[in-house]
Amino acid sequence: MKSITCVIFYLIVSLTGCSENPSNSNGDSILSQSKTVTNDFVFLRDSIFNTDTLTISLETTSPDIYMFINFYLAQRFINSTSTTILQLDSAISSASFIVRPDYTEISWITVYEVNNMGWEIQRKDSNGIYTAIAFVNGSGTSNQTHIYSFKHYLEPLKMFFYRFKQIHFDGSFEYALEARIEVEATDSIKAEFFITADNGVIKYSGEIAPDSGYTYNLPFKINDLIYFRNSLSHYGKIRIQNFNFLNDHYLNIDESSKNISYNLSYEVFLQTNGSRTFF
């Protein structure tokens, strides 16, 4: 009975091999790893270094590969806006403020104008001070209806203000319009990926890693096949199989930070005898 058990065990090992140290057709040792990493990261709106770093080690305690995940604000969505007219001259029959992700379009209509050189358009800054941003010519003296518009290319805030300083040809002026705009908006957070190794990385279409032409910080996309050499000059290849956000990855317009959770799946092989060829 004991001899039959040994035979069965021998047959199983012969058929399945060893998954931790598979070999190619020449019997060369290949280290492999397939893994899903789950991480948390705090995204800061005002930081230019929203980068998480992952390391992969197969052969030694030193990392064979460094991966960098750069998080960035990709797109702004305007969910709703509200405009409150705080002051309006009788000559202006109507005014509108249309808020877009990267600009505000201002339109106004006059039913008459008297000695009107034009309007200095002002916007209140974060310190509560109005600053001139543009000048729009008026129509002098007129009893006709005139339509004006202006686009201010600046991302909106949670709340901001515009004011019109109407200037006459004789130099006198008055404030003809003041408005408060309140915005509900979200910014989407996305990720881009870079990879490096001590002796370089490269994207390559064949199954043989080249000796030269390496770069040290390579952008890549999910499912790209990347070849590398580690600190011992051994060749490897890696494919990032999947990346997923695990929670809401949108930043409200008035939020300064966001806690992000994600997972990243990869499969990596390292050939330890220095051969460039993978089987």
Secondary structure, 3 states (H helix, E strand, C coil): CHHHHHHHHHHHHHHHCCCCCCECCCCCEEEEEEEEEEEEEEEECCCCCCEEEEEECCCCCCCCEEEEEEEEEEEEEEEEEEEEEEEECCCEEEEEEEECCCCEEEEEEECCEEEEEEEEEEEECCCCCEEEEEEEEEEEEECCCEEEEEEECCCCCCEEEEEEEEEECCCCEEEEEEEEEEEEEEEEEEEEEEEECCCCEEECCCCECCCCCCECCEEECCCCEEEEECCCCCEEEEEEEEEEECCCCEEECCCCEEEEEEEEEEEEEEECCCCCECC
